[in-house]
């Protein structure tokens, strides 16, 4: 597998935040790992044996970062002497490639699609991310009736405008070099305007829908979100590997910090305050195929304190369940403790909700169960119930 990573972006909108470093090296997470480091960590999960880094703006900084570490792949740098545009950068980088089929990814976008499943259905195939209520990206049109198949014919690209629901270009491309001729284009050109749009009009562009997590750090707001979201995604991937390999048929889940982002010193009081943990919907879909029962056990002291009502909580859970089901996952039972006192037998880490689950599902066995949580209370709950525990570390 061969991958081109586009690292030459100027990052103009992030200059006030990043100052003198290229966008792809923006520090992410508490330890300040560069964004590009996270990207390459994702690629290491595949059989990538050669990476071409397309570099331009502050290219020596990128080269120093790459050369300063050991990687499980060989690499080259396609160095722009002057800006070539996205199209010129892609064309130049492809000259350093050895294979006929190559993936191209943006160095400022984290969209961890399953590269092993992405098809090479045309000279260029692109990963399409489903989105709701967006205006920052232009929507992509596909031929009606093909969306359910996953392999689509892309027919048009639209200018940015408010959109209730649609597909966007996720910035991950599968390129068949043997079928892609860019020789007639000028030295500097836009890949989007001069390749993707004309190819769509001539039925030479394929699309592949993937609802994996997506974040583009091109603006300060999303860059700030990436600082917790990307480490959280990797933490969930590691936890999911442990869960999928467990000898268990029942999965217990905490909610805040596992299903949705934890609100420090606060509670999710309405749906507008609910923020999915990155990758959790996709993980729930995978877990649904393994576990006979998936049970949510959550302390919600905010109800007991009068900061929200049982009705508010029920509405949040109804919307949460609806979106989980729509994504192919499921939760079979939700158990909630709203008590304020730590002495309440149902409040975690006390095992009351586990005993309640066993009463409702008599075939539950602790030795065949595993708990996923993010706190010492969850770990103590699992221990008191006699089941295995998987710690989600963000």
C-alpha positions in Angstrom: 0.0 0.0 0.0 1.3 3.4 -1.0 0.1 6.8 0.3 0.7 10.4 -0.6 0.2 12.8 2.3 -0.4 16.5 1.3 1.6 18.6 3.8 2.1 21.8 1.9 -0.9 23.8 3.1 -0.3 27.4 4.2 -2.6 27.3 7.2 -3.5 30.9 6.8 -6.5 30.8 9.1 -4.5 29.1 11.9 -1.6 31.5 11.8 -2.7 33.4 14.9 -2.7 30.0 16.7 0.2 28.2 15.2 2.6 31.1 14.4 5.7 29.6 12.8 4.9 25.9 12.3 3.1 24.3 9.4 -0.5 23.3 9.9 0.2 19.5 9.7 2.6 19.9 12.7 0.0 21.5 14.9 0.3 20.0 18.4 -2.6 17.8 19.4 -3.4 16.3 22.8 -1.9 16.9 26.2 1.6 15.7 25.1 1.6 17.9 22.0 2.0 15.1 19.4 1.9 16.8 15.9 -1.2 16.3 13.9 0.9 14.5 11.3 2.1 12.1 13.9 -1.5 11.1 14.6 -2.2 10.7 10.9 0.8 8.4 10.5 -0.2 6.4 13.5 -3.5 5.7 11.7 -1.7 4.7 8.5 0.5 2.3 10.5 -2.6 0.2 11.1 -2.5 -0.8 7.4 0.2 -2.5 5.3 1.6 0.9 4.1 5.2 0.3 2.9 5.8 3.7 1.2 4.7 7.3 2.0 5.3 10.3 -0.2 5.2 13.6 1.8 4.2 16.5 -0.5 5.8 19.5 1.2 6.0 23.2 0.5 5.4 25.8 3.2 7.9 25.5 6.0 8.9 22.2 4.4 12.1 21.8 6.5 10.1 21.6 9.6 8.1 18.7 8.2 11.2 16.9 6.9 12.9 17.3 10.3 9.9 15.8 12.0 9.6 12.8 9.7 13.4 12.1 9.7 13.5 12.4 13.5 11.6 9.2 14.0 11.6 5.5 13.0 8.7 4.5 10.7 7.6 1.0 9.5 7.6 2.3 5.9 10.0 4.0 3.5 9.4 7.5 2.5 10.2 10.3 0.0 9.6 14.0 0.0 8.1 15.7 -3.1 9.3 19.3 -2.4 7.6 22.2 -4.1 10.0 25.1 -5.0 6.9 27.3 -5.4 3.2 26.7 -4.7 1.7 24.2 -7.2 -1.9 24.2 -6.0 -3.5 21.0 -4.8 -3.5 19.5 -8.3 0.1 20.3 -9.1 1.1 19.0 -5.7 -0.7 15.7 -6.3 0.7 15.3 -9.8 4.3 16.0 -8.6 4.0 13.6 -5.6 2.7 10.8 -7.8 6.0 10.9 -9.7 7.6 9.5 -6.6 5.2 6.6 -6.3 6.0 3.0 -7.3 2.6 1.4 -7.5 -0.2 1.9 -10.0 -2.8 2.3 -7.2 -2.1 5.0 -4.6 -4.1 6.6 -1.8 -3.9 10.4 -1.3 -4.8 12.0 2.0 -4.8 15.6 3.3 -2.3 16.4 6.0 -4.7 18.6 7.8 -7.8 16.3 7.9 -8.3 13.4 10.1 -10.8 11.0 8.4 -9.7 7.4 9.3 -11.7 5.5 6.7 -11.0 1.8 6.2 -8.4 2.0 3.4 -8.5 -1.7 2.9 -12.1 -1.5 1.9 -11.9 1.6 -0.3 -12.3 0.6 -4.0 -10.4 1.8 -7.0 -13.5 2.1 -9.2 -12.4 4.9 -11.5 -9.3 7.0 -12.3 -10.1 8.8 -9.0 -12.4 7.5 -6.3 -13.1 9.7 -3.2 -14.3 9.0 0.2 -17.6 10.8 1.0 -18.5 11.8 4.5 -22.2 12.0 5.4 -22.9 15.3 7.3 -25.9 17.1 8.8 -26.5 20.9 9.2 -23.3 22.1 7.6 -22.3 25.2 5.6 -18.5 25.1 5.7 -18.2 22.5 3.0 -19.7 22.1 -0.5 -22.1 19.2 -0.9 -21.4 16.4 -3.4 -24.1 15.0 -5.6 -24.2 11.3 -6.5 -26.4 9.4 -8.9 -29.8 8.7 -7.3 -30.5 5.2 -6.2 -26.8 4.1 -5.8 -26.2 5.4 -2.2 -27.1 2.2 -0.5 -24.5 0.2 -2.4 -21.6 2.3 -1.1 -20.0 2.5 -4.5 -21.3 5.6 -6.2 -21.1 7.7 -9.4 -20.3 11.3 -8.4 -22.1 13.7 -10.6 -21.4 17.2 -9.3 -19.8 19.4 -6.6 -21.7 22.4 -5.2 -20.6 25.6 -3.7 -20.6 26.1 0.1 -24.1 26.9 1.4 -26.3 25.8 4.3 -27.2 22.2 3.9 -29.5 20.1 6.1 -28.0 16.8 5.1 -25.7 15.6 2.4 -22.3 14.2 1.4 -19.0 16.1 1.4 -15.6 15.3 -0.1 -13.6 13.8 2.8 -10.2 14.5 1.2 -9.2 10.8 0.9 -8.6 9.6 -2.7 -7.9 6.3 -4.3 -6.0 7.0 -7.5 -5.4 4.6 -10.4 -2.3 6.1 -11.9 -2.6 4.0 -15.0 -6.0 5.6 -15.8 -5.2 9.2 -14.6 -3.5 11.5 -17.1 -2.7 15.0 -15.8 -0.1 15.8 -18.3 -2.1 18.4 -20.2 -2.8 20.6 -17.2 -0.7 23.6 -16.3 2.1 23.5 -13.7 -0.1 24.9 -11.0 -3.8 23.9 -10.8 -6.6 23.0 -8.4 -7.2 19.3 -8.1 -10.8 20.0 -7.1 -11.6 22.4 -9.9 -9.5 21.0 -12.8 -9.8 17.3 -12.0 -12.7 16.3 -9.8 -15.3 18.6 -11.2 -14.6 17.8 -14.9 -14.3 14.1 -14.1 -17.6 14.1 -12.4 -19.2 15.7 -15.5 -17.7 13.0 -17.7 -18.6 10.0 -15.5 -15.0 9.3 -14.6 -15.3 9.9 -10.8 -16.4 7.3 -8.2 -17.5 7.9 -4.6 -17.4 5.6 -1.6 -19.5 6.6 1.5 -17.8 6.2 4.9 -19.3 7.5 8.1 -16.1 7.4 10.1 -15.1 10.2 12.3 -14.1 13.4 10.5 -12.3 16.6 11.6 -10.6 19.2 9.5 -8.3 21.5 11.6 -8.4 24.3 9.0 -10.1 26.7 11.5 -9.3 27.4 15.1 -12.5 26.0 16.5 -12.0 22.6 14.9 -8.3 22.6 15.8 -9.2 23.1 19.5 -11.7 20.3 19.2 -9.1 18.0 17.7 -6.9 18.4 20.8 -9.2 16.1 22.8 -11.2 14.4 20.0 -8.3 12.7 18.1 -6.7 11.2 21.3 -10.2 10.0 22.3 -10.6 8.3 18.9 -7.4 6.4 19.3 -8.3 5.5 22.9 -11.6 4.1 21.8 -9.9 2.0 19.0 -7.6 0.5 21.5 -10.5 -0.3 23.9 -12.5 -1.7 21.1 -9.7 -4.2 20.2 -9.7 -5.4 23.8 -13.5 -5.7 23.9 -13.8 -7.5 20.6 -11.2 -10.1 21.7 -12.9 -10.7 25.1 -14.5 -14.0 25.9 -17.8 -12.4 26.8 -21.3 -12.2 25.6 -22.5 -9.2 27.6 -21.1 -5.7 27.4 -21.8 -3.1 30.1 -21.1 0.5 29.2 -20.8 3.7 31.2 -22.3 6.7 29.4 -20.6 10.1 30.1 -17.0 9.8 28.9 -17.7 6.7 26.8 -20.9 7.3 24.7 -20.8 11.1 25.0 -18.1 13.6 26.0 -17.9 14.2 29.7 -18.9 17.7 30.8 -16.6 18.5 33.7 -18.5 19.5 36.8 -21.7 19.5 34.8 -24.4 17.2 33.4 -25.9 16.7 29.9 -29.2 18.3 30.6 -30.6 18.4 27.1 -29.7 17.0 23.6 -27.9 20.2 22.6 -25.3 19.5 25.3 -24.8 15.9 24.1 -21.6 15.4 22.1 -20.7 12.0 20.7 -17.4 10.5 21.6 -15.4 10.2 18.3 -15.9 6.8 16.7 -18.4 5.5 19.3 -21.3 5.1 16.7 -19.0 3.0 14.5 -17.8 1.0 17.5 -21.3 0.3 18.7 -22.2 -1.1 15.3 -19.2 -3.5 15.5 -20.0 -4.5 19.1 -23.6 -5.2 18.1 -22.3 -8.1 16.0 -20.4 -9.7 18.9 -22.5 -9.2 22.0 -25.8 -10.8 22.8 -26.6 -8.0 25.3 -25.3 -4.4 25.5 -26.4 -2.7 28.7 -25.8 1.0 29.7 -25.4 1.6 33.4 -25.1 5.3 34.2 -25.1 7.5 37.3 -27.1 10.7 36.7 -27.0 12.6 39.9 -28.1 15.8 38.1 -31.7 14.5 38.3 -31.4 13.9 42.0 -30.0 17.4 42.5 -32.9 19.0 40.5 -30.6 20.3 37.8 -32.6 18.3 35.2 -35.7 16.2 35.2 -36.4 12.6 34.5 -38.3 13.8 31.3 -35.1 15.7 30.1 -33.1 12.6 30.7 -35.6 10.3 28.9 -35.5 12.7 25.9 -31.7 12.6 25.7 -31.7 8.8 25.8 -34.5 8.5 23.2 -32.5 10.7 20.8 -29.3 8.9 21.6 -30.9 5.5 21.0 -32.4 6.7 17.7 -29.1 7.7 16.3 -27.3 4.6 17.5 -29.9 2.4 15.8 -29.6 4.5 12.6 -25.9 3.8 12.6 -26.3 0.1 12.9 -25.6 -0.3 16.6 -27.9 -1.0 19.5 -28.2 -0.8 23.3 -30.6 -3.3 24.7 -31.1 -1.9 28.2 -30.5 1.4 29.9 -30.3 1.5 33.7 -30.0 4.8 35.5 -29.3 5.8 39.1 -30.3 9.3 39.9 -29.6 9.0 43.6 -27.5 11.7 45.3 -26.1 9.6 48.1 -23.0 7.4 47.5 -24.6 4.9 49.8 -27.4 4.1 47.4 -27.0 0.4 46.5 -27.7 1.2 42.8 -25.2 4.0 42.5 -21.9 2.9 41.0 -19.5 1.7 42.2 -22.1 -0.2 44.2 -23.4 -3.2 42.2 -27.1 -2.6 42.4 -27.6 -1.9 38.7 -25.7 -5.1 37.8 -28.1 -7.1 40.1 -31.0 -5.4 38.4 -29.7 -6.3 35.0 -29.3 -9.9 36.1 -32.9 -10.0 37.4 -34.1 -8.7 34.0 -31.8 -11.0 32.0 -31.3 -14.2 34.2 -28.7 -15.7 31.8 -26.1 -12.9 32.4 -22.9 -14.3 33.9 -20.3 -12.0 35.4 -17.5 -14.3 34.1 -18.9 -13.8 30.6 -19.3 -10.0 30.9 -17.1 -7.0 30.4 -17.5 -3.4 31.4 -16.2 -0.4 29.5 -15.7 2.8 31.5 -13.5 5.8 31.9 -13.4 6.3 35.7 -12.2 4.5 38.9 -15.9 4.2 39.9 -16.5 2.1 36.7 -13.5 -0.1 37.5 -14.7 -0.6 41.1 -18.2 -1.4 39.8 -16.8 -4.1 37.5 -14.7 -5.6 40.3 -17.6 -5.7 42.7 -19.7 -7.4 40.1 -17.0 -10.0 39.3 -16.6 -9.0 35.7 -13.7 -7.9 33.5 -13.0 -4.2 33.0 -11.7 -2.3 30.0 -10.5 1.3 30.8 -11.2 3.8 28.1 -8.2 6.2 28.3 -8.5 9.5 26.5 
